[in-house]
Amino acid sequence: MGTKPDLITRLKNGDVLVSDGATGTNLQKRGLEKGESPERWIMEKPDMIHGLYTDFVTSGSDIILTCTFGASPTRLLQHHLDECYVEINRQAVALAQQAVSEFPVYIGGSIGPLGQLLQPLGTLSTNDALSAIRAQAEVLIEANVDLVVIETQFDLVEATLAIQAVREVSPSIPLVCSFSFDRGKRTMMGVRPEQFAEEIGKLPVDILGINCGRSLEENFEVLQLVHSASQRLIWFKPNAGLPTVDEAGNSVYSISPDDMSARVPAWIAAGASIVGGCCGTSPAHLKAIATVAHARN
């Protein structure tokens, strides 16, 4: 593909774009074991990662995220993969570039939480956290992602460090900072939607995000609160409802593609400029969401 239109300009002009769906739950359907690092598959089963990217692209995604949610050196250390962080992040972007090569689809470099609490609640120092996020951001940006998505955040301090780290690498790359309100209308660290909008909205981000969380209804309430508290563009990727657990211990998401896509007009009316889905959101869900969202442009 040639040069893509400027992402932020498109959004400010009123275009509604579609992000992708879940990485973890979709890879588990393809054989990823519980507790296994999705990032390991980037090196060991790249065809599976490329296949998921491709499924989202052909389902209508305008933006896909790299399979690098846990690919900071600090997070990879838990799986003894920290020495491979450069190769993992670089390969994840390369696989995404192959998947979008014939489509005008943006690639978002995914950066998730570090998986450790910061001092004084935990043992991770501010300097080590900043270094780890910066190291991952450097590889993703050098590999030519179109935007960076700091996602599933729950702590204002860690999110602030992540934004600082990305901006030290690139002052201008489009940047999303997305929080997960997994306690309904609070994050696990007690952050409220209005607090998130106010505090993160002051920082050099382009888009405020809401992803994962709990039910569709609770996530929608969070969306309304964030939109009321901020004039920023909003990224909205809720779970496909709350899961139940089957006899084998697997999470089952019961919200159908049609059920989820029927809510898209309300999401857009409530301020979402980018819509998609998180846990439980399959390519079939994305196709239904994209059909509705693209009809609004």
C-alpha positions in Angstrom: 0.0 0.0 0.0 1.0 3.6 -0.5 0.8 6.3 2.1 -2.3 6.0 4.3 -4.4 9.1 5.0 -3.5 10.8 8.3 -5.3 8.9 11.0 -6.1 11.8 13.4 -7.3 14.1 10.6 -9.7 11.4 9.4 -11.1 11.0 12.9 -11.4 14.8 13.5 -13.2 15.0 10.2 -15.9 12.6 11.5 -14.8 9.3 10.1 -15.7 6.3 12.3 -13.0 3.6 12.1 -13.1 0.0 13.2 -10.4 -1.6 15.3 -9.9 -5.3 15.7 -11.1 -7.9 18.1 -9.5 -10.1 20.8 -6.0 -11.5 20.5 -5.9 -13.9 23.5 -9.3 -15.5 23.3 -9.1 -16.0 19.5 -5.6 -17.5 19.8 -6.9 -19.8 22.5 -9.5 -21.1 20.0 -6.6 -21.8 17.7 -4.8 -23.9 20.3 -2.9 -21.4 22.6 -2.8 -23.0 26.1 -4.0 -21.1 29.1 -1.1 -19.3 30.7 1.0 -19.6 27.5 2.4 -16.4 26.2 0.8 -15.3 22.9 4.1 -13.5 22.1 5.9 -16.9 22.0 3.7 -17.8 19.0 5.1 -14.8 17.1 8.4 -16.8 16.9 7.2 -20.4 17.1 3.8 -20.2 15.1 3.9 -17.0 13.1 1.3 -18.4 10.7 -1.2 -18.4 13.5 -0.5 -14.8 14.3 -0.5 -13.8 10.6 -3.8 -15.7 10.2 -5.5 -13.8 13.0 -4.3 -10.5 11.6 -5.6 -11.4 8.2 -9.0 -12.5 9.5 -9.5 -9.1 11.2 -8.4 -7.3 8.1 -10.8 -9.2 5.8 -13.6 -8.7 8.4 -13.3 -5.0 7.9 -10.9 -3.7 10.5 -9.4 -0.3 9.7 -6.8 -0.8 12.5 -5.2 -3.9 13.8 -3.1 -4.3 16.9 0.2 -6.1 17.0 0.4 -9.2 19.2 2.8 -7.4 21.6 0.5 -6.7 24.6 3.0 -8.5 26.9 6.1 -7.9 24.9 8.0 -5.4 27.1 11.2 -6.8 28.5 9.7 -6.8 32.0 6.6 -8.7 31.0 8.5 -11.2 28.8 10.8 -12.0 31.8 7.9 -14.0 33.3 8.1 -16.3 30.3 11.9 -16.3 30.0 11.6 -14.4 26.7 13.0 -11.0 27.8 16.2 -11.4 25.8 14.1 -11.9 22.7 12.0 -8.7 23.1 13.5 -6.9 20.0 13.0 -9.9 17.7 9.4 -10.5 19.1 8.3 -6.9 18.6 9.9 -6.5 15.2 8.5 -9.8 13.9 5.0 -9.0 15.2 5.0 -5.7 13.2 6.4 -7.5 10.1 3.6 -10.1 10.2 1.0 -7.3 10.5 2.6 -5.5 7.6 2.3 -8.6 5.5 -1.4 -9.0 6.5 -2.3 -5.4 5.5 0.0 -5.1 2.5 -2.9 -4.8 0.0 -5.3 -2.9 2.3 -5.4 0.7 3.7 -5.3 -0.6 7.3 -3.3 1.1 10.1 -1.1 -0.9 12.4 -1.2 -0.1 16.1 1.7 -1.1 18.3 0.2 -2.6 21.4 1.8 -2.0 24.8 0.1 -3.5 27.8 0.7 -3.2 31.5 4.1 -4.3 32.9 2.6 -7.1 35.0 4.1 -5.8 38.2 3.1 -3.1 40.7 5.2 0.0 41.0 6.9 1.0 44.2 5.8 1.5 47.0 3.0 -1.0 46.4 5.3 -3.3 44.5 8.9 -3.8 43.7 9.2 -2.2 40.3 11.0 1.1 40.3 9.9 4.1 38.2 13.2 4.1 36.3 12.9 0.4 35.4 9.3 0.8 34.3 10.2 3.8 32.1 13.1 1.9 30.6 11.1 -1.2 29.8 8.3 0.7 28.1 10.7 2.9 26.2 12.6 -0.2 25.0 9.5 -1.7 23.6 8.2 1.5 22.1 11.6 2.1 20.3 11.3 -1.3 18.5 7.7 -0.8 17.5 8.2 2.7 16.2 11.4 1.8 14.4 9.5 -1.0 12.7 7.0 1.6 11.4 3.8 1.1 13.2 1.2 3.8 12.4 0.2 4.4 15.9 0.9 3.2 19.5 -1.8 1.9 21.7 -1.1 1.8 25.5 -3.9 -0.5 26.5 -5.7 -2.2 29.4 -4.2 0.2 31.9 -5.5 0.5 35.4 -3.0 2.8 37.2 -2.6 6.5 36.5 1.1 6.4 37.5 2.0 3.5 35.2 0.0 5.0 32.3 1.6 8.3 32.8 5.1 6.7 32.6 4.0 4.8 29.5 3.0 8.0 27.8 6.2 9.6 28.8 8.2 6.7 27.4 6.5 6.7 24.0 6.8 10.5 23.7 10.5 10.3 24.4 10.8 8.0 21.4 8.4 9.9 19.2 6.8 13.2 20.0 4.4 13.0 17.1 3.2 9.4 16.5 -0.6 9.0 17.1 -1.0 7.8 20.6 -3.9 6.0 22.3 -4.1 5.5 26.1 -6.8 3.0 27.0 -8.0 2.0 30.5 -9.8 -1.1 31.6 -12.6 -0.5 34.1 -12.8 -4.0 35.4 -14.6 -3.1 38.6 -17.6 -1.7 36.6 -17.0 2.1 36.8 -13.6 1.8 38.4 -10.3 0.2 37.5 -8.7 -2.3 39.9 -6.7 0.6 41.3 -9.9 2.6 41.9 -9.6 5.1 39.0 -12.9 6.5 37.9 -13.8 7.3 34.3 -14.0 11.1 35.0 -10.6 10.9 36.8 -9.1 9.0 33.8 -10.5 11.6 31.3 -9.2 14.5 33.3 -5.7 13.2 34.3 -4.8 11.4 31.1 -6.5 14.0 29.0 -4.0 16.6 30.2 -1.1 14.5 28.8 0.3 14.3 25.2 -2.1 11.7 23.9 -4.3 11.9 20.9 -7.1 9.4 21.8 -8.5 8.3 25.1 -9.5 4.6 25.2 -11.8 2.2 27.0 -11.1 -1.5 26.5 -11.8 -4.9 28.1 -13.6 -4.1 31.4 -16.8 -5.9 32.3 -20.2 -6.0 30.7 -21.3 -4.1 27.6 -23.7 -2.1 29.7 -21.1 -1.0 32.2 -18.6 -0.2 29.5 -21.2 1.9 27.8 -21.7 3.9 31.0 -18.0 4.4 31.2 -18.0 5.7 27.6 -20.7 8.2 28.4 -18.8 9.4 31.5 -15.5 9.8 29.6 -17.1 11.6 26.7 -18.9 14.0 29.2 -15.6 14.8 30.9 -13.3 15.2 27.9 -13.3 16.6 24.3 -10.7 14.0 23.2 -11.3 11.4 20.5 -12.4 8.1 22.0 -11.4 4.5 21.3 -13.9 1.9 22.4 -13.2 -1.8 22.5 -15.5 -3.5 25.1 -15.6 -7.2 25.8 -18.3 -9.3 24.1 -20.2 -9.3 27.4 -19.3 -11.0 30.6 -18.1 -14.6 30.2 -19.4 -17.7 31.8 -17.1 -20.7 32.5 -17.9 -24.1 30.9 -17.3 -27.5 32.3 -13.7 -27.5 31.0 -12.9 -24.3 32.7 -13.0 -22.2 29.4 -14.5 -18.7 29.3 -17.5 -18.5 27.1 -18.8 -15.2 25.7 -22.5 -15.4 24.8 -23.0 -12.1 23.1 -23.6 -12.8 19.4 -22.1 -10.7 16.5 -25.6 -9.3 15.8 -26.2 -8.5 19.4 -22.9 -6.6 19.7 -23.2 -4.8 16.4 -26.7 -3.6 17.2 -25.1 -1.4 19.9 -22.6 0.3 17.6 -24.9 3.3 16.7 -25.3 4.1 20.4 -21.5 3.8 20.9 -20.9 6.3 18.1 -23.6 8.6 19.3 -22.0 8.5 22.8 -18.7 9.7 21.4 -16.7 6.8 20.1 -14.7 7.5 17.0 -13.0 4.1 16.9 -15.0 0.9 17.7 -14.1 -2.7 18.0 -14.0 -5.4 20.7 -11.8 -7.0 23.3 -12.1 -10.4 25.0 -14.5 -12.8 23.2 -14.7 -10.6 20.1 -14.2 -12.8 17.1 -13.7 -11.9 13.4 -17.4 -12.6 12.9 -18.2 -10.0 15.6 -15.8 -7.6 13.8 -17.5 -8.1 10.5 -20.9 -7.3 12.0 -19.5 -4.2 13.8 -17.7 -3.0 10.7 -20.8 -3.3 8.5 -22.7 -1.0 10.9 -19.9 1.4 11.6 -18.8 1.9 8.0 -22.4 2.6 7.0 -22.2 5.7 9.2 -19.3 7.3 7.2 
